[in-house]
Every structure is written in C-alpha cells, then in structure tokens.
Amino acid sequence: MPSYPIHTLATAPEQARPVLEQLNKTFGTIPNIAGAMANSPVLIEAFAGLFRQVHAGTFSEAEIQAVLLTNAVANACDWAVAFHSMLALDEGIAPADVEAIRRSDLPADGRLAALSALARRLIETRGHIGDADLAAFAAAGFRPDQALEILAVTAASTITNYAGTIVRPPLEDFLQTHAWRP
C-alpha cells in the first residue's frame, strides 16, 4: 500500500500551495487530509473549487455541516466524521443532533433531518432517489433546486471521504475528542 506524505506549505507541490495557503488562513492550520490530498494538485484544486461553490450556495453553514457529516458517516470516513462533528458543533448544531447523525440516525431538528435523510439516500442509492424522498425534502421547506444543490455538497464530500479512506491521514490532536469508528 502506498504511503502519502502530509504536505506542508514548504513541501507541497507548487500547484497545490495556493489551496493549502487558503486552508491555513481559514482554519489556522492545514488539515492533515488536505496535506495528503496535496500530493495531487489536480485533486486539491478540484476539492477547493467545489467547496468554494458549496459554501456560496443557499444552505446555511449548519445545514452544510449536517450534510457533510451525514456523508462522512455514510462513506465511513473516520477523519471526516471527526472534522465535521467539530464544525457542526461550532455552527450551533445541537450535540444530540450531531450524535444522532454519527449513529446514522436522523437529528431531531426537522430541517437537518430532511437534509440528512436525502443526503444519505443519495449515497445509499447512488443517486436513484424516489418521489417520496423529494416530497419529504420539500415538506421540510426546501425548494427543488436545493435537492440538486445537495449533489454539489455530496460531490465535495465524496472527494474528502474517498481521499480519507485512501490516504488514511492521522487525526489531529484538536479532533481527538470527536474520533469515530464505523
């Protein structure tokens, strides 16, 4: 099995450095998973571009984190579950709702539950969701275009989740309290 170094700004390929610099500004550190993804400038640039679009969309940051956490659990990426658990809590999602998502259950918050349910169904069915899934999403107050926007969030999280399962980055100290195993 190949080993992937966790790059820093000093060791990353030249083309990957701008993304790592932006992540460092945003988080005050370069997450290990990003340092590992920097081994492929194509991957890290695609990741950054897609996440910029996701965070400029119609969902609140808490809603985005609920989807990202749901996807990390559905894809069994332990690094991403820890990271998005931390960010979900930082965005004000109730600890009980974060724990529910981590258990593959639905959160008590109705909007977050609708987001989480649709995100999980998209992954479980590889996009073959039904009218009932879309109706439940709409019943929670979401618009049809937002069902499509979840695809962008899911694409972004798939990059992170799959990269995490390939490169297996170590969990940073600040994420240890959110460690998770499938």
C-alpha positions as a printed NumPy array, in Angstrom:
array([[  0.   ,   0.   ,   0.   ],
       [  1.42 ,   3.418,  -0.898],
       [  2.175,   5.924,   1.809],
       [  1.087,   9.523,   1.27 ],
       [  3.064,  12.278,   2.943],
       [  1.153,  15.013,   4.741],
       [  2.446,  18.086,   2.937],
       [  3.107,  21.488,   4.45 ],
       [  3.43 ,  24.75 ,   2.558],
       [  7.157,  24.084,   2.32 ],
       [  6.88 ,  20.539,   0.937],
       [  3.735,  20.655,  -1.224],
       [  3.939,  20.648,  -4.999],
       [  3.96 ,  24.238,  -6.291],
       [  0.484,  23.953,  -7.861],
       [ -1.065,  22.772,  -4.569],
       [  0.354,  25.571,  -2.402],
       [ -2.318,  28.23 ,  -3.068],
       [ -5.038,  25.87 ,  -1.807],
       [ -3.023,  24.965,   1.284],
       [ -2.386,  28.664,   1.96 ],
       [ -6.13 ,  29.371,   1.805],
       [ -6.93 ,  26.438,   4.105],
       [ -4.295,  27.671,   6.539],
       [ -5.942,  31.131,   6.542],
       [ -9.413,  29.629,   7.012],
       [ -8.635,  27.084,   9.741],
       [ -5.384,  28.374,  11.217],
       [ -3.806,  25.091,  10.159],
       [ -3.61 ,  22.8  ,   7.155],
       [ -5.825,  19.808,   7.917],
       [ -3.938,  16.535,   7.543],
       [ -6.34 ,  15.319,   4.897],
       [ -5.637,  18.406,   2.771],
       [ -1.905,  17.972,   3.264],
       [ -2.257,  14.436,   1.948],
       [ -4.553,  15.449,  -0.928],
       [ -1.895,  17.994,  -1.956],
       [  0.065,  15.045,  -3.347],
       [ -2.247,  15.552,  -6.341],
       [ -2.573,  19.203,  -7.323],
       [ -5.492,  18.244,  -9.582],
       [ -7.372,  16.726,  -6.641],
       [ -6.692,  19.517,  -4.137],
       [ -7.659,  22.214,  -6.668],
       [-10.893,  20.395,  -7.585],
       [-11.662,  19.982,  -3.879],
       [-11.099,  23.698,  -3.167],
       [-13.12 ,  24.907,  -6.141],
       [-16.075,  22.708,  -5.354],
       [-16.076,  23.654,  -1.665],
       [-15.989,  27.366,  -2.593],
       [-19.16 ,  26.814,  -4.608],
       [-20.821,  24.79 ,  -1.853],
       [-20.191,  27.481,   0.753],
       [-21.548,  30.15 ,  -1.62 ],
       [-24.834,  28.277,  -2.105],
       [-28.238,  28.569,  -0.473],
       [-27.679,  26.353,   2.567],
       [-26.604,  27.763,   5.914],
       [-23.231,  26.67 ,   7.271],
       [-25.013,  24.466,   9.837],
       [-27.039,  22.802,   7.069],
       [-23.899,  22.221,   5.025],
       [-22.179,  20.641,   8.029],
       [-25.178,  18.354,   8.625],
       [-24.899,  17.088,   5.043],
       [-21.106,  16.773,   5.189],
       [-21.297,  14.855,   8.48 ],
       [-24.036,  12.587,   7.131],
       [-21.958,  11.852,   4.049],
       [-18.82 ,  11.165,   6.091],
       [-20.735,   8.63 ,   8.186],
       [-22.381,   7.046,   5.125],
       [-18.965,   6.748,   3.463],
       [-17.306,   5.549,   6.718],
       [-14.513,   8.157,   6.632],
       [-13.378,   8.434,  10.238],
       [-11.247,  11.562,   9.672],
       [-14.132,  13.443,   8.016],
       [-16.614,  12.354,  10.686],
       [-14.361,  13.813,  13.386],
       [-13.747,  17.035,  11.432],
       [-17.381,  17.65 ,  10.504],
       [-18.562,  16.744,  14.01 ],
       [-16.359,  19.554,  15.303],
       [-17.553,  22.009,  12.65 ],
       [-21.221,  21.05 ,  13.115],
       [-20.958,  21.777,  16.831],
       [-19.13 ,  25.038,  16.057],
       [-22.041,  26.008,  13.779],
       [-24.526,  25.52 ,  16.617],
       [-25.974,  22.13 ,  15.753],
       [-27.203,  20.55 ,  18.976],
       [-24.827,  17.921,  20.376],
       [-27.694,  15.385,  20.4  ],
       [-28.271,  16.009,  16.688],
       [-24.565,  15.59 ,  15.911],
       [-24.547,  12.316,  17.856],
       [-27.669,  11.124,  16.031],
       [-26.023,  11.699,  12.656],
       [-22.856,   9.944,  13.867],
       [-25.066,   6.901,  14.711],
       [-26.695,   7.028,  11.233],
       [-29.925,   8.259,  12.825],
       [-31.81 ,  11.421,  11.991],
       [-31.389,  14.569,  14.052],
       [-34.41 ,  15.919,  15.973],
       [-34.234,  19.237,  14.089],
       [-36.702,  18.828,  11.199],
       [-34.728,  20.717,   8.542],
       [-31.481,  18.982,   9.436],
       [-33.305,  15.635,   9.436],
       [-34.625,  16.276,   5.915],
       [-31.157,  17.245,   4.695],
       [-29.535,  14.267,   6.377],
       [-32.159,  11.822,   5.092],
       [-31.854,  13.   ,   1.491],
       [-28.045,  13.065,   1.622],
       [-27.901,   9.511,   2.974],
       [-30.434,   8.264,   0.395],
       [-28.375,   9.815,  -2.411],
       [-25.309,   7.879,  -1.288],
       [-27.133,   4.634,  -0.484],
       [-28.974,   4.573,  -3.81 ],
       [-26.173,   6.114,  -5.884],
       [-28.498,   8.947,  -6.828],
       [-31.566,   6.847,  -7.574],
       [-33.882,   8.593,  -5.149],
       [-37.645,   8.479,  -5.472],
       [-40.518,  10.912,  -5.453],
       [-41.178,  10.172,  -1.781],
       [-37.615,  11.265,  -0.911],
       [-38.087,  14.548,  -2.756],
       [-41.542,  15.076,  -1.258],
       [-40.183,  14.638,   2.282],
       [-37.431,  17.138,   1.474],
       [-39.952,  19.661,   0.141],
       [-42.219,  19.121,   3.165],
       [-39.36 ,  20.383,   5.36 ],
       [-39.42 ,  23.685,   3.463],
       [-36.739,  23.094,   0.856],
       [-37.033,  24.018,  -2.814],
       [-36.495,  21.623,  -5.746],
       [-33.261,  23.385,  -6.76 ],
       [-31.873,  22.697,  -3.289],
       [-32.284,  18.962,  -3.864],
       [-29.909,  19.438,  -6.782],
       [-27.589,  21.626,  -4.706],
       [-27.12 ,  18.703,  -2.324],
       [-25.382,  16.98 ,  -5.238],
       [-22.638,  19.623,  -5.116],
       [-22.236,  19.135,  -1.364],
       [-22.149,  15.375,  -1.865],
       [-19.583,  15.645,  -4.657],
       [-17.37 ,  17.802,  -2.444],
       [-17.661,  15.442,   0.494],
       [-17.034,  12.424,  -1.713],
       [-13.646,  13.884,  -2.619],
       [-12.764,  14.267,   1.057],
       [-14.286,  10.967,   2.163],
       [-12.685,   8.867,  -0.55 ],
       [ -9.352,  10.626,  -0.183],
       [ -9.533,   9.944,   3.547],
       [-10.085,   6.243,   3.006],
       [ -7.203,   6.08 ,   0.527],
       [ -4.598,   8.19 ,   2.342],
       [ -5.704,   7.46 ,   5.945],
       [ -4.444,  10.71 ,   7.466],
       [ -3.766,  10.734,  11.19 ],
       [ -6.33 ,  12.522,  13.306],
       [ -5.031,  15.843,  14.591],
       [ -4.942,  16.44 ,  18.352],
       [ -7.751,  19.004,  18.128],
       [-10.016,  16.332,  16.586],
       [ -9.316,  13.547,  19.092],
       [-12.432,  14.337,  21.168],
       [-14.508,  13.728,  18.035],
       [-12.832,  10.454,  16.997],
       [-15.211,   7.955,  15.368],
       [-15.034,   4.44 ,  14.032],
       [-17.586,   2.81 ,  11.729]])
